[in-house]
Amino acid sequence: MTEHKRLAAALTYVGQGWPVFPCIPGGKRPIGRFAPNGLHNATTDIELVSWWWTSEPDANIAIPTGRDTFDVLDVDQKPDGTGWPAFNRCKAAGLLPEPYAINGTPSGGIHAMYVGTDQACGSLRKHHLDFKAAGGYILMPPSVVQGRAYTLITERPGARNQLNWSEVRSFLDPPKPVQVTRLRASNGTGVDHLATWLSGKTKPGRNQALFWAACRAVENGATEQELHELYRSMQFGNGFDERQAARTVADAFRITNRRSA
């Protein structure tokens, strides 16, 4: 019965165009002999998928997240905290568009699924929220962890929305404005000074720093076109590229103007 259920589900996902790969029964780790490269071994090859789940009927089903499949907002429910308060705050602020599907997770949380993008994965641990996109993967129903199954809660095929993780992250965990006085120019928009400061950002957190700087520049009267000068000399790589930077300053321009309206 288990064999047919897991195999049938895996083939259903393949039929939707989503590549799958097997994880250990009861866990989230890829099965090494089948998927030695983890999510990079995901496939839509029906014969291979059938062989995997015939060989290991209890294998959990994993799907890579990102542009070719979907992005996922993971709301955790754990003994040390819950992501529901942060989720509800974002929803009330209008930052969470309607997902096209919601899966229940074994912990009592959810996976809210959105149209896939090339955004990087992220985590807000103190808010108990994770974002799975490019480079990530999730388990899908009817996978089981700690004796509890992932389940489909609701499906809305017509809701083809994307989630802006940068906007969610900046709303819940805004950069501390401790350097406002030092960085803001004595006159004008301050773009030159902020760009100089940003050019030295080479570690994780560059995108967050760019969002903060763009917001300050907008508050000083910078136009959206001027904001693009902020990231021209920044270091890209490790999930942060020029397209992501362009989206970030556009988000900052929109959000800052909305707050001041």
Stockholm file with secondary structure:
# STOCKHOLM 1.0

chainA/1-261         MTEHKRLAAALTYVGQGWPVFPCIPGGKRPIGRFAPNGLHNATTDIELVSWWWTSEPDANIAIPTGRDTFDVLDVDQKPDGTGWPAFNRCKAAGLLPEPYAINGTPSGGIHAMYVGTDQACGSLRKHHLDFKAAGGYILMPPSVVQGRAYTLITERPGARNQLNWSEVRSFLDPPKPVQVTRLRASNGTGVDHLATWLSGKTKPGRNQALFWAACRAVENGATEQELHELYRSMQFGNGFDERQAARTVADAFRITNRRSA
#=GR chainA/1-261 SS CHHHHHHHHHHHHHHTTCCBEEECTTSSSBCTTTCTTGGGGCBCCHHHHHHHHHHCTTCEEEEECSTTSEEEEEECEETTEESHHHHHHHHHTTCCCCCSEEEECTTSCEEEEEECCSCBCEEEGGGTEEEECBTCEEEETTCEETTEECEEEEECTTCCCCCCHHHHHHHHSCCCGGGHHHHSCSSSCCHHHHHHHHTTCCSTTHHHHHHHHHHHHHHTTCCHHHHGGGGTTSCCBTTBCHHHHHHHHHHHHHHHHHHHC
#=GC SS_cons         CHHHHHHHHHHHHHHTTCCBEEECTTSSSBCTTTCTTGGGGCBCCHHHHHHHHHHCTTCEEEEECSTTSEEEEEECEETTEESHHHHHHHHHTTCCCCCSEEEECTTSCEEEEEECCSCBCEEEGGGTEEEECBTCEEEETTCEETTEECEEEEECTTCCCCCCHHHHHHHHSCCCGGGHHHHSCSSSCCHHHHHHHHTTCCSTTHHHHHHHHHHHHHHTTCCHHHHGGGGTTSCCBTTBCHHHHHHHHHHHHHHHHHHHC
//
